[in-house]
């Protein structure tokens, strides 16, 4: 793991970070484009073809509700209780995000906003090397809180094997519409619709580069949540931080994949040295140590700053997915944070709490997009419609202004709607 001290080194590393998830190959772009086009044209025939090719099975596209329950029975009861606890906390947190329609009346005019849930949403749940029941909870629950009527899930099942914990989470939330398809073909099916799958209004959920690129390509046909990139953690720490805790939290992200970014920014030389020692010790005990080691070598760094204020400035520039603050007074520092997907305060708030059971959503902006975007939430599953109602008095108050602006914009018919009404008064 690199230790960076001078401005030139730090600047070079930040440029590397910004480039790590960019530059999708032309070959991948063509592959995704072709898959989407074929799904749009051939529907289920294309889905069956690509499922056979990539997931190596020919099972029916839709998973029966009875089969969901059957698969879920294989899940360990202790894990089921953990998922139930997490689901309740996630529900309680997202319930606070509900929005309500509103209006006000003044001078005979009613103005307002109507809040409505989306009618139909598609959720992609990654599968393959690992399966993620937490993704089911984090994506489905906000949609349910928002009041979405129809929720369809796409869950890839490589070799036809279905993960019992994913199925347990699905059964727990009462989702009946589940399809055993993945990849760009699943995104295409939800975006365009096929004989078996009805078109959705919005697609949410993380996935590999093919899924992310497919979501980007169908945006406009449907809405999407975000383009998720490799995982990130940034820790601001001072001399009071526990080096073992800091190292453990760094590794919690480094084990995701080789592109994951794990950064410590500190003003303490002693802490930096102790964290390096802890990383070497803790790495050896990890099953995914090879992945973590590659991640730390390329996209990991300890940045030494002269003070915590400089650390905050660098953190705001990076705009990390996960930001942990392990300092003597983290509540003071959080007031100066401008860009972060989620902020974890103090040594007893490790990032995995947020991944699973704390309550806030773990679907977060990556790659610096926390500068302008937010975690997945109830607000992603609603739409807002403006409401206007004028009486004669309110119309007359604005008629001159509206006609004047319409005339200078050269929109005669716009102005005419005002003149005709005023002439008839």
N, C-alpha and C positions, 0 to 999 in steps of 0.2 A: 504494500500500500504506500503510495507516494506521500511524502511530507513536503508541502509547498510553503515557502516563506516569502519570496519576493513577488512583486506585482506582475512581472513578466511571466513567471511560472503559473501564477494563478490565472492570468488572462488567457494563457494558452490552454489550460485545463478547461476553463469555461467554454471556450470555442469547441473543444473536443466534445463536451457534454451536449452542446446544441446540435452537433452533427450525428450523434450516435444512432438516432432512430430515423435519420433521413436517408434519402437515396435508395428507394425501393427499385430493384432491378427491372429493366424493361421486360425481361422474361416473365417475372411474377405479375407485372401489370397486365401483360397480354393474356396470361393464364386466367387471371381473375375476370378480365373483360370477356373472354370467350365463354367461361362458365356461366356468367350472368346472362349473356346473350342466349345461350342454349337453354337455360332454365326458363327464361322469358318466352322463348319460342316453343319449347317442347314439354314444359311442365314436369309432371311426375316421371315421365320417361327419362328426362335428364337427371332428376333427383336420384332415381334408382341406379342409373349408370354411374354417377359419381360416388354414390354411397358404396356400391360394389367395388369401385376402383380404389377409393381411399380408406374406407372403413372395413372393407373385406367381409361384407355380409349382404344378404338379400331379404332381410326381415321386413315386414310391413312398415311403412313410413310412420304411421301413428301407433303410439303405445296405448293399449287399452287401459282404462281406469282400473280394472281388476288386476292387470299386470303391474301397474304402479304399486298397488297395495302389496302384491306378492313379492316384488323386489324389495320393498321397504322392510319387510319382515326380517330380512337378513342383516339389518343394521343393529349394531350394538346398542343396548338400552341406555348405557351411560352417555353415549354420544347423542342419542335421541333427546335425553334430558338437557344436554348442553345446547342443542339446537332449539329446543323449546324456550329455554331461558333467553337465548340470544334473540329469538323471534319476538318475544314479549318486549324486550328492551328496544329493539329496532322499531317495533310498532309504536311504542310510547314516544320515542324521540321524533319519529316522522309525523305523528299526530299533531305535534306542535307547529308543523309547517303548513297545515291546512290554510287555504285562502277562501274567503267568502265574497260573494257578489256585493257590490255597494252602489249607492246612488245618492245624489243630493238634489234639492230643488231650490232654485233662486230665480226671481223675476219671471215666474211662469215656465221656467226651463228645467227639465229633468235630464241630468247627465250622470253617467255611471259606467260600471264595468260588470259584465256577466262572467262568472267563473264556471267553466264546464270541464268535466273530465274528457280525455280522449276516449273514443269509443272502443278502439281495438289496438292492442300493443303486442309486439313480438319481442321476446326475450331470448337472447343467446346465452347458453350456459356452457362454458368450455368443457371439453372432455379430451381424453387422450392419455398423455403421460400421467396426468393427475385429474381428479374431479373435485368440484368445488360446491358443496351444499351451501356454503356461506354466500356464494354468488346468487343462488336461488332466493335466499332470504333478502339480500340487499337490493335486488332488482324487482322482485315481486311485491314486497310489502309496501313500498312507496306508491306503486300503481294501485294497490288495493285501497290504501288510505285515500288516494285521490278519487276513487270511485270508478275506475276503469271497468267496464262491463266484461270485455273479452280480453283474456290474457293467454297468448299462445307461447309455448316454450319449445325451442329447438335444442336438443341435447345429443351430441354425437356419441355413438356407442361403438368404438373400434372393436373389430372382431365380434360384434354383436353383444358384447358384455355391457351390462347396465350397472352403474354404481349404486349400491343400496342406499348410501347416505344422501345422494342427490335425489333419489326417488322418495326417501323419507321426508326430506324438506319439501318436496313437491306435494306429497300427500298431506303433510302438516298444514299447508297453506290452502289446500282444497282446489288445486289447479287440475283441470280435467283434460285440457288440450295440450298434449305433449307429443313431439315428433322426434324420432331417432335419426336426425340428420345433422350434419355439421358443415364447417367450412364455408367457402364463398357461395356454394349452392344453397345452403340454408338461408343465407342473407337474401339471395335472389328470390327464393320461394316466398319469404315473408314480404319482400318489397313488391313483387309483381303478382303473386298469387299463382297457384297451380290447381289441378283438379282436386287435390286433397287438402290444400292449405289456402285459406282465405287471406287475401291481401290485408296487411296491417297499416296503421297510420304512423307508427313510430317503431323503430328498432333500437333496443338498448342491450347492453351487456358486452363484456370483454371477449377477446379472442386473439388468435395468432395474426401474423401479418396478412394472410389471405382474407381473414374475416375483417380486419381493420380496413384494408383497402377496398373490400367489397362494400362495406358500410359507407365509405367515402364516395364510392361511385354511384350508389343508389340514392344518396342524399338529394333531395329535391323531388324524387318520386315518393319518398317517405321522409319523415324526420328521423334524426338519430340523436343519441345522447352526446357522444364525443368519440374522438379517435384515440383510443388508449394506447400508450406507448409503454416501454419498459419501466419497471418499478423503480422508485427513488426514495431515499431517506437522507435527510440532512439534520445533523445534530449540532446545536450550539451549546457549548459546555464551558464551564470555568473550572477553577481548581477544586471546587466543592463536589464535582461530579464523581460518581463511582465508576472507575475505569472498566470493571467487569461488566457493569450494566451497559455502558456505552458500547463496548465491543460486541456484546450479545445482540444489541439492537442493530448495529451495523450489519452483522451477519444475517439477521432476520430478513434483510432485503437482498443481500449479496447471493443468497442461496436460490433466489427466484430463477435467474438466468444470467448468462454471460454479459448481457447488456444492462443489467441492473446497476444503478448508481448509488453508492454509499459514501457519504461525506461527513467528516467531523470538522467543525470550525471551532477553534479554541484559542484563548490567549495564554494558556498554561503549557509550558514546555514539559513540565513533569507529567501532566495528564496525558499529553500526546505520547510520551515514551511508554507509560503504563498501558495505554490502550493498544499499542503495537504488540507489547508482550502478551496481553490478554488475547488478542486476535490470533496470534501464533498458537497459543494453548488451546483455545476454543475451537479453532478450525479443525484440528486433528480429530475431534470427537464427532464431526458432522458427517452424515451419510452423503450429503451433496457438497462435500468439501472441494472437489475439483471444480465444480461450477462456481462456488463462492470465491475460490482462489483466483480464477480467471476474471471474474467480475471485479474483484478488488484491484487486481493488477492493472486493468485497463481503465475502469471508471470509478475506482475508489481513491480517496485522497484525505489526508489530514492537512487542513489549511491553518497555519499558525498566523494569528493576527496580533497587532499591538494591543488591542482592547476589544471589548465585546461590541462596542458601537460599530467597529469595522466588520465584525462578524455578522451583525444584523444587516448591514448594507450588502454584503456578498450574498447572504441568504435571500434578500429581497430581489436581487438580480437573477439568481438561479430560479426562484419561484418553485420550490420543490413540491412534489406530491405529498410527502410526509415531512413535517418539521417537528423535531423534538427539541425542547429547551430544558437543559439540565444545568441550571445556574442557581446561585444563592437566592435570587428573587425572580423566578420565571414570569410571574404575573406582571412585573414591571416591564419586562422585555416584550411580552406579547403585544403591548400597546404600540410598539414600533414596527410590528410585522405588517407588511402590506401585501405580500404575495405568498400564499401557501394553500395547498389543497385541504390539509387538516393540520392542526397544531396540538401537540401533546406536551402538557406542562408538568415538569417535575420528574424525579427519578422513578416514581411508582406508576408512571403512565407510558409503558412501552407501546410501540406502534401496533403490535398484534392484538392488543385490547380492542383497537379500532377496527381491525380486520374482521373480528368475529362477534364480540359480545357486548361492547360498550353501548352501542345504540346508533351513533352517527353512521352515515353510509361510507362504505369502503371503496366505492367507485369514484375515483378522484381524478382531477386533471393532472396530466403528466407533461414532461417535455417543455416546461416553462409556461404552459397554457393557464396555470393558476393566476397569471397576470390578468386574465379576462374571463375565466370560466369558473364554475362552481362544482361541488360534489353533486352526484345524482341525488335528487330529492323529489318530494311530492310535486313541486312546481314543474318538474319535467313531464308530468303526466296530465297537465291541465292546459287549457287554452283560454285566452281572455278575449272577450268580445265587447266592443264599446257600445254604449247605449245612449241614444239621444232622443229627447222628446221636447218640442217647442210648441207653445201656444202662440196666438197672434201677437201678443205684446212682446214676447221674447224674440219672435221673428223680426218684428219691426226694429228692435234695438240693434240687431246685427245686419239688417238688410243693406244699408248703405256701405258698410265696410266690406261685406262679401261681394257686392256688385263691383265696387271699385277695384278690388284685387283681381276678380275674374276678368275685368276689362283690360287691365294692364298686362295680364298673362295671355291675352288674346283668345280667351275661351268664351265666345259669345253665347253659346247655349247655356253655359253655367250661369252667366249674368241674367239670361232670359228667365231662368227659373225664379229669380228674385223679382224681376220686373213684372212678370205675369201675375204673381201673387199680390204684389203691391198695388197693381192696377185694379185688381178685383176687390180691394179692401174698401 
